[in-house]
Amino acid sequence: MNNKKQLIIWLTHDEIECFRFDELSLEVLKSALPNMKITLCKSATEFKNALPKAFAVAVWFFKQEWFSLAPNLRLLITPAAGKDYFKVSAPDNVKLHYCSFHGEIMAETVLAMMLATCRGVLPLAWMREGLWPRSELQHYMRPFHGSNVVIIGFGAIGSVIGRLAKALGARIIGIKKHLAPLPDYFASNDRVLLLGELDDILPETDHLVLCMPDVSETTNIIDAKRIALLPRHAWIYNVGRGNAINDDALASALISSQIAGACLDVYDEEPLPKDSVLRKAPNVLLMPHASSISPEYMGLFTDELIGLMKKNGAS
């Protein structure tokens, strides 16, 4: 019993219920990993007291000084997807694991955004203002089938977005840092390109989707110059990290109708400041970093956690 590897879980959240690891998830985990000791902590004090014997921990938050309390720690895990999430420098013997299950949740959010922009669901406010905007909507109503969807950050999340969009007849262009095998759902006209080829593809982009982490090379990757390369009917969607878009350039493009609009879930500063230029821009849908919220969230995380533990000899 005392020789069992220990997994310590401290996953609480003040606002979002589905981001809390509950007793039901704990029972599923214990059933799947009978040879592992699993402890669910409710507070920082409980968590720190459990750290000395921890082989693995699953948390939303970890302080640099806590590594000194965990001499047996080998895995630091978060349900978050972005590899910029932990702001710590881990010892050489500790692996940081970021999860990859979010794609099937976030892809539905992005697909809903794209369909809404194509089929006149946005902007909703026109009808509330007493208008009958059939003439105005004609400039937004376009078929999604046959459109060009460019996805920057074509990884675990971006590739699932592409899969759903492909099922509705879109052409998919994935942008990656390094080339990789093509997904099995690609057709002959779909492509994966390197970031250096992005400018060449922007003029034929109908929907530009951003799924990138917050790292130095992604900061302001969508700036005034690149926005100017997009056609006037194009929409921008960001569900990655807010640093990827220059807010002032985007707001200016929206105000001048240089592009059709934007749907944003993430921002360079969160919560989005009340005086942000984005709040005053037209044709922009603003979400509060919520694209992955789902009742399935913790169940999907638990499945991935089970697989990770088994891979690391805890089965």
N, C-alpha and C positions, 0 to 999 in steps of 0.2 A: 504493500500500500504506500509506504513512504518513498518507494523508488519510482512512483509514477511521475511522469513529466507533468508540470503544472501550468495550466492556462488560466490567466487572470483576466477577467472581463470587467471593464468599467466604461459603460456606454450609456450615459444619461444625456438628456437634452431638455433644456428649459422650455422650448417652444413646440417642437415637432414630435408627436407621439411615436411615429413610425421609426424615428431615429434612436429609440430607447430599446436596449436589449432586455427582454422580459423573461419571465419564468417559463413560458411555453417554449421559447427559443432555447432556453437553457436545458430543458428536458430533451429536446431534439438533439442537441449537441452531446449531452451525456449518453444518450442511447447509441449514437453513432461512434462515440469515442470512449468505450468502456475502460480502456487502459490508461486513461488520462484523468488527472485530478483537475476539476474545473471549479473555479470560484467566481461568483458574481458579486461585484462590489457596488455599493450604493453611494459611496462618498470618496473624496480624495484621501481622507484619513485611512479608511479601510484599504484602499488601493495601495497606498504607500506601505502600510503594514504587511501587505501580502507580497510585495515586490522581492524580498530576499530569496524566496524559493521559486520565483516565476521562471519558467522556460520560455513562455510566450505571453504577451499581453495584447489585448484588443481594446483600443481606446480612441477617443476623439481628440485627446489632449495629452501631451507628455512634455515634462520639463527636462532640460538638459541635466540638471543636478540629480535627477532620479536614476540615471544610469549607475551612479555610485551605490545606490541602494539595491541594485539587482545584479549581483555577480554571476548568476546562472542564466541571465536573459540571453536568448538567441534570436527571438523573433519579436519585432515591434510592428503591430498590425493596426490599420485603421480601415473602416469601411469606405473612406473617401477614395476618390479615383485619382485626383490630381497629385502628381509626384512632387508638387511644391507644398503639400499640406503640412507635413511635419517640419517645423523650423528648428531642427536639432541636428547635431553632428553625432552620428552613432559610432560606438566603438567598432573596430574591425570585425569582432565576432558577433555582432548583432545585425541581422538583416531587416531592412524596412520593407514592409509589404503594403502596397496600395491595391485596392480591389478593382475588379473589372466587370462586375455584374450589372452596372448601371445602364448599359446600352439599351436593353429592351424597355426600360422605363423612359429614359430620356428621349429615345428615338420616337416614341409616341407623342411626346410633347412637341418635338421639332416638326414632325409630320403634321400635327394639328395646326401649328403656326403656318406652315407652308400652304396647306389647303385653305386656311382662313384668308391668307393674303391673296390667293389666286381667285377665290370664288366670292369675294365681296363681303365676307363675314366681318372684316375690318374695313373701315372704322365703324363701330356700332353707334357712336354718338350722333351721327347724322340724323338718324331716325328719331332719336330722343329730342332733338332740337326742333322737331316739327317739320322737317324737310321730307321731300319725296325724291331721293337722290339717284334716280335711275340714270340720268345723263352723266352725273359725276362718276358713278360706279363703272361705267363702260370703260374708263381708262385703267381700271384695276382688274377687271374680269378677264382672266386668261386661263387656258387649260393647263393643268399640272402635267397631264400625260404629254410626253415629248419634251418637257422642259429640261434644261441643263442644270443639274445640281452639283455644285462644287463644294467639297467638304475638306476644309483644312484641318488636319489632325485626324487622319484616317486610321485610327487605332481601334481599341475595344468598343468605344462609343460610336465613333464616326462610321465604322463599317456596318454597324447595326442600323444606323440612320439610313445609310445607303441601301441596305437590304429592303427596308420598308418603302423607301422612295422608288426603288426599282420595281417593286411589286405593283406600283401604280403607274408604271410606264415611263419613269424619268430616265434620263441618261446620267450616269454617275461618273464624276471625275474626282478621285481621291488625291489629296496632296499630303505627302509624307516627307519626313526628313531623310529616310532611306527607303529604297525600293524594296518591295516584298512580293510574294506570290499573289496573284489576283484572286479575289474572293470567288467562290463557286457560283455565285449568282450573277456575275458579270456577263454581259453580252459583248458582241464584237465591237460595239461603239463605245464601251465604257473603258476608262483608263485610270491608271495610277501614275501620277507625275511627281517629280521632285519639287521642292519649294521654289527653286530657281526658275521653274517654268510657270509659276503662278501668273505673272503679268501677261503672259501670252494667252492664257485661257480666260482671264477676267472679262474681256469684251464680249464673250459669248455666254456669260453666266446669267442665269435667271434667278437662281437662289444660291447665295453664298453662306455656307454654314461653318461656324468656327467652333472647334472642340479641342482647344489647345491648353496646355498647362501654363502657369505663370513662371516663365523662365526668361532670361535676358533676351534671347533671340526672338521671342514672340511679342515683346513689348512694342506697341504701335505698329504691328505688322500690317494692320489695315489703317492706313493714313490717308491724307487728302489725295496724294498722288494715285494710290491704288483705287480709292473710291471713284476718282475721275475716269478710271478705265472701265468701270461697270456701265452697262446700258441703263438708260433712264428708267426702265421698267423693273430693274433688279431690286431684290430685297436682301438684307443682311440679317443673319440670325447668330446670336452668340450664346452658347451654353457651356463654354469652356471656362475661361477666366477673363475678367474685365480689362486686364492690361493690354489685350490684343488689339483694341480699337482706340483710336484717338477720338475722345468724346467731342472735342470742339470741331474737328473735321467732319465727324458724322452729323452733328447737329446742323452745321452749315449746309451740308449736302441735302439734308431733309428739308430745311427751310427754303432752299433754292430749288427744290424738286429735281436735284441732280440725280437722285435715285428715288425709287417709289416709296421705300420705307424700311423699317428695321424692327426686329423682335429681339429683345434683350432679356436675358435671365441673370446675367452676371455683370459686375461693374468694378472699376478700378478701386473705388471706395465703397464699402458696404457696411451698414445700410446706405443706399443711395441718398446723398445729401438733398435736403429739400430745395436748395437753390441750384441743383445740377442743371446744366444746359439741356440735358436730355429730357427733363420733365417738361420743358417748354417747347420742345421740337414737335412738329406735326408728324402724323403717320408713323408713330412709334408705339409699340406694345412693350410695356415694362413689367417684368415679373420679378418677385423678390427672392431670387436664387432658389427656385422651387421646382425646377424641371425634373428632379429625381424623386420627389415626394410620392410615395405610394404605399398602400397597406402591405405590399409584397416586399418592401425594402429589406426588413430584417430577416425575412425568410430566405431571400436570395443571398444576403450576406452570410447567413448561417451555413448555407450549402457550400459557398466558396471557402468558408473557414474550415469546414469539415475536410474538404479536399486538401487544403493547405496543411492541416495538421497530420493527415495520413501521409502526405508526401514527406513530411519531416519526422516520420517514425513514431507517431503517437497513436497508431491504430492498434 
